[in-house]
Amino acid sequence: MQLPGRLAKTTLGDLLGRVYRAGATGALEISVVSATPQRHRVHVQRGLVIGIELGLVAPPDRLGEVLVREGLASVEDVAHALSRQQLLGAAAPRHGELLVRLGVLSPEVRDAALRKQARARLDALFALCDGRDGELRFHVGPSAASSNPKMNAPLLPRDFLHGRRRARVTRRSAQEHDSQLSLDRLRAMRLLGVDLDADPATIRRAFRVAAARVHPDRHPGAPADERQRLHVELAELSAAYHLLCA
């Protein structure tokens, strides 16, 4: 995978598209030129976004704020979990995980809230990068991807690709895009184990069977790294299903 060295030559949408199509694992580092230099990172695993760091910028929303705003948890529950975190110190689990352990949230609700939080951070990053220049680097490897992941479930391509601003499309790049889209559909079919002429009902059944096999809730005793891998596999299956049935 080759990326340009400068942000001015591309867009964040194009960068994330290349990373996704390459199935890359690592961290995309963006050093934006501004009055106050800012270094941001997008952590990816197998092409999917698993965490966003905004350098020198306050995150748009904390997880507790998202939960309260969406009516998923009360202010009292969030405050109680935060106080427990402070008491436990360095041994404390992350806020969302602690709320699950306390019985306030289900893992599915926690993951949905984390995705909302990550989507807000990604929207902020797109705004920070729009029309700016800066240095681009990609740090390859699982250690770079897992150094500071913020999520229990990755964002899907529709969250970080669809509707995002792209560089001007030429006829040649449009043809390359169409060719890549065909390759993406073939990859999605192989991932779900369906034939080229499979109808939506067949694709839906294949997705449900595959998703049930890798769903993290089916593996409650799995270690943290194995559960993260299962989350990524589930997200890939979901992305394949939405690509084929959109």
C-alpha positions in Angstrom: 0.0 0.0 0.0 1.4 3.4 -1.0 0.2 6.6 0.5 1.1 10.2 -0.5 3.4 12.0 1.9 1.3 15.2 2.1 -2.3 15.7 3.1 -2.6 18.5 0.4 -2.3 15.8 -2.3 -5.3 13.8 -1.1 -8.2 13.8 1.3 -8.8 11.9 4.5 -11.6 10.0 2.8 -9.2 8.8 0.0 -6.6 7.8 2.6 -9.1 5.7 4.6 -10.4 4.2 1.4 -6.9 3.0 0.5 -6.2 1.6 3.9 -9.6 -0.2 3.9 -9.0 -1.8 0.5 -5.5 -2.9 1.5 -6.8 -4.5 4.7 -4.0 -2.8 6.5 -3.3 -3.0 10.2 -1.5 -0.1 12.0 -1.9 3.6 12.6 -2.4 6.4 10.1 -0.6 9.5 11.6 -1.6 13.0 10.3 0.5 16.0 11.4 -1.7 18.9 10.4 0.0 22.3 9.7 -1.8 25.0 11.7 -1.1 27.8 14.2 -0.8 25.1 16.8 0.7 21.9 15.2 -1.6 18.9 15.7 -0.8 15.3 15.4 -3.7 12.9 15.0 -3.9 9.1 14.7 -6.4 6.8 13.2 -5.9 3.2 14.4 -7.0 0.5 12.0 -7.1 -3.3 12.1 -7.5 -5.2 8.8 -8.7 -1.9 7.2 -11.4 -1.1 9.8 -11.1 1.9 12.2 -10.7 0.8 15.8 -9.7 4.0 17.4 -9.1 7.8 16.9 -6.7 10.1 18.7 -7.2 13.8 18.3 -3.9 15.6 19.2 -4.2 18.8 21.2 -8.0 18.8 20.6 -10.6 18.0 23.3 -12.7 15.0 22.2 -16.2 16.0 21.1 -18.0 13.8 23.6 -17.0 11.6 26.5 -18.6 8.2 26.6 -20.7 9.2 29.7 -22.0 12.2 27.8 -23.1 10.1 24.9 -24.9 7.6 27.1 -26.8 10.3 29.0 -27.7 12.2 25.9 -29.0 9.1 24.1 -31.0 8.0 27.2 -28.9 4.9 27.6 -27.7 5.5 31.2 -28.6 8.0 34.0 -26.3 10.7 35.3 -26.2 8.8 38.6 -25.0 5.6 36.9 -22.3 7.3 35.0 -21.1 9.2 38.0 -21.1 6.0 40.1 -18.9 4.2 37.5 -16.5 7.1 37.4 -16.1 7.1 41.1 -15.5 3.4 41.0 -12.8 4.0 38.4 -11.1 6.5 40.6 -11.1 4.1 43.6 -9.7 1.3 41.5 -6.9 3.5 40.1 -4.7 1.9 37.5 -6.4 -1.5 37.8 -9.8 0.0 36.8 -11.4 -1.2 33.5 -12.4 1.3 30.9 -15.6 3.2 31.6 -17.8 1.3 29.2 -16.6 -2.1 30.4 -17.2 -1.1 34.1 -20.8 0.0 33.2 -21.3 -3.5 31.7 -19.9 -5.2 34.8 -22.2 -3.1 37.0 -25.2 -4.3 35.0 -26.0 -0.8 33.7 -25.4 -1.6 30.1 -25.4 -4.6 27.9 -22.3 -5.2 25.7 -24.3 -4.4 22.6 -25.5 -1.0 24.0 -21.9 -0.2 25.1 -20.5 -1.0 21.6 -23.2 1.2 20.0 -22.4 4.1 22.3 -18.6 3.7 21.6 -19.3 3.7 17.8 -21.3 7.0 18.2 -18.4 8.4 20.2 -15.9 7.3 17.6 -18.1 8.6 14.7 -18.2 12.1 16.4 -14.4 12.0 16.8 -13.9 11.0 13.2 -16.3 13.8 12.0 -14.1 16.2 14.0 -11.0 14.9 12.4 -12.4 15.3 8.9 -13.2 18.9 9.8 -9.7 19.5 11.1 -8.1 18.0 7.9 -10.4 19.6 5.4 -8.4 22.0 3.2 -5.3 21.7 5.3 -1.8 20.4 4.5 0.4 18.2 6.7 2.7 15.2 6.8 1.3 11.7 6.5 2.8 8.5 7.9 1.5 5.0 8.3 2.9 2.9 11.1 2.5 -0.8 10.2 1.8 -3.6 12.6 -0.6 -4.9 15.3 1.4 -3.0 18.0 0.6 0.3 16.3 -3.0 -0.6 15.9 -3.5 -1.7 19.5 -1.4 1.0 21.2 -4.4 3.1 22.1 -7.7 1.6 20.7 -10.8 3.3 22.0 -13.4 0.9 20.9 -14.7 -2.6 21.6 -16.2 -2.8 18.1 -14.7 -1.2 14.8 -16.5 1.3 12.7 -17.9 0.0 9.5 -17.0 1.4 6.0 -20.3 3.3 5.9 -19.1 5.2 8.9 -15.7 6.3 7.7 -16.1 6.2 3.9 -19.7 6.9 2.7 -20.4 10.6 2.0 -16.9 11.7 2.8 -15.2 14.3 0.6 -12.9 12.7 -2.0 -10.3 14.2 -4.4 -11.6 15.2 -7.9 -12.5 12.0 -9.9 -11.1 11.7 -13.4 -12.4 9.2 -15.9 -9.5 6.9 -15.3 -9.9 7.1 -11.5 -13.6 6.4 -11.9 -12.8 3.3 -14.0 -10.3 2.2 -11.3 -13.0 2.8 -8.7 -15.5 0.7 -10.5 -12.9 -2.1 -10.9 -12.0 -1.9 -7.2 -15.7 -2.0 -6.3 -16.1 -5.2 -8.3 -13.1 -6.7 -6.5 -14.6 -5.6 -3.2 -17.9 -7.4 -4.1 -16.0 -10.6 -5.0 -14.1 -10.4 -1.7 -17.4 -9.9 0.2 -18.9 -13.0 -1.5 -15.9 -15.1 -0.7 -16.0 -13.9 2.9 -19.7 -14.9 3.3 -19.2 -18.1 1.2 -21.9 -17.3 -1.4 -22.0 -17.7 -5.2 -21.9 -14.9 -7.7 -25.6 -15.4 -8.4 -26.7 -15.5 -4.8 -30.0 -13.6 -4.1 -30.4 -11.2 -1.1 -32.2 -13.9 1.0 -29.3 -16.3 0.5 -26.7 -13.6 1.4 -28.7 -12.7 4.5 -28.8 -16.3 5.7 -25.1 -16.8 5.1 -24.4 -13.6 7.0 -26.5 -14.7 10.0 -24.8 -18.1 10.2 -21.3 -16.6 9.9 -22.1 -13.8 12.4 -23.4 -16.2 14.9 -20.2 -18.3 14.7 -17.9 -15.4 15.5 -20.1 -13.2 17.7 -18.0 -12.3 20.8 -21.0 -13.1 23.1 -20.7 -16.8 22.0 -17.1 -16.8 23.4 -17.5 -15.2 26.9 -14.3 -16.9 28.2 -12.0 -15.7 25.4 -9.1 -13.5 26.3 -9.2 -9.8 25.4 -7.1 -10.1 22.2 -9.2 -12.9 21.0 -12.4 -11.0 21.6 -11.0 -8.0 19.7 -10.2 -10.3 16.8 -13.8 -11.6 16.9 -15.1 -8.0 16.9 -13.1 -7.3 13.8 -14.3 -10.4 12.0 -17.9 -9.6 12.9 -17.5 -6.1 11.5 -15.9 -7.4 8.3 -18.9 -9.8 7.8 -21.3 -6.9 8.4 -19.5 -4.7 6.0 -19.6 -7.5 3.4 -23.3 -8.0 3.9 -24.1 -4.3 3.6 -21.9 -4.0 0.4 -23.8 -6.8 -1.3 -27.3 -5.9 -0.1 -27.1 -2.1 -0.2 
